[in-house]
Amino acid sequence: MLIDSHAHLELDDFDEDRDAVVERAREAGLDGVITVGIDLEDSRKAVETASRYDMVWASVGIHPHETKTITADTYDGIRRLATDPKVVAYGEIGLDFFKNYSPRKTQVKRFGEQLELCRDLGLPVIIHDRDAHEETMQMLEQHRGSLSGVIHCFSGDYAMARRCMDMGYYISIPGTVTFKGADKIRNVARKIPLDRLLVETDAPFLAPEPKRGRRNEPSFVVYTAWKVAEIRGIGFEELARVSAENALNLFRFSNDRSRSKAKPDTGAAV
């Protein structure tokens, strides 16, 4: 068992070979992939992509970069998408004060709105946090006890991870854990309780060593899992199994591999 808890298979980076990418993930031993929407149209594509493959599931939401595009109709569209049986989470949502593609005030306002919407929908939340640690923590504290989810592509220190876990969140370790000099995330991967740990690719971004510089894809999560297992001094199989069980507990989807194989992808944009 192994699950890539965060990828973007719906992006056009995969239009030419999406079937092959999913098959490579299956051959690498993966039981599931969460493909994560970043705006309304992309969330539609995520749901459509998930509907084509038995091992792919979807999340819907508006990334902080895209919060400036939210209109009166956006949340209605997200609500409709969230009723699809392949949707298992809300996100990714949060704050990104590194790029600031949307104004900070807009990000904060829309993050609060989306946390409330996620609570109403009863879905786990996928949190994006870049260079906005304290602001993100303060907003999550406002919903302590009413939301659960995961801090995706975790970039904080262990003290922050502890605060997140105290609020009921999982910590997702990305491929950056394999990078030279990535001591902070390796320390987090070493110290957090195993039952709060997920692994992810964030494909097509952040390919791990030894694939760094290439387009990332879900099968590469194996390298991240191997590194985390090494850091913790446990077997790969144990790390893969427990992290997959954690993903199943959070997202509550079936990983029955006896279901039908992927439907053919025409290669057109989804």
C-alpha positions, 0 to 999 in steps of 0.5 A: 500500500502507498498513496500519493496524498497530493498531486495535480494530474488534471494539469495540462502537464499530463495531457499527452501521457496521463494514462501512462502516468497513472499506469506507472503509479499502479505499477510502482505499487500505489493504491491511490492518488489525490488530484487537487483542484486550484480554481473552479475550472481546474477543480472541474478537471480534477473531478473529471480526471478522477472519474476516469481512473479507479485509483484517482480521487479528487479535491476541490477548492481555490488556491491562494494564488487564485483567490482574486478570481473568486466571484459570487458564483464560484462557491456555488460551483464548488458546492456542486462539484463537492457532491461528486462521489469521487471528491474526498477533500476540500482544497487546496486552500490557504495563504501564500505570502511568497508569491503574493499572486493575490493580495494578502488581504484577499487571501486572508478573507477568502481563506476564512470563507473557504474554511467555513465552506469546508466545515459546512461540506463536512470534508477534510481540508487540504492546507497550503501555507507558504511564508505565512506560518503564523497567519495560517496557524491563527486562522486554523485555531479559529476552527479548532475542533470543527475541521480536520485535514492535512498541511500539504507540502509541509515547510515549517519546523517541528514546533509548528508541526506539533501545533498543527497535530494538536489541532488534529491535522496530519503532516504531509512530507513532500519530495523536498525531504530528499534534497540536500540540506533539507534538514528542517523537513527531515527533522519533522519527518523523523519526529512526528508520530507515524500515525500523523504522517502522509507522503506526497509528490505535488506533481508535476512540481518538486520532483524528489532526488534522483528525479529532481529537475524532471516533471514530477509524477505520482510514481515518484512518491516511492523515493520520498517514502524510501527517504522518510523510512530511512530517516525514521529507521524503519522498513519501507513497507511499514512506512508505505502501509502506515502512511496509506492507512493514514490517508485512508483514515483522513480522506475516507475513500476505498482503495479496492484495486479490484475495481475496473481499470482506467478508462482510456484518455483521449489525450485531450485536455480534461 
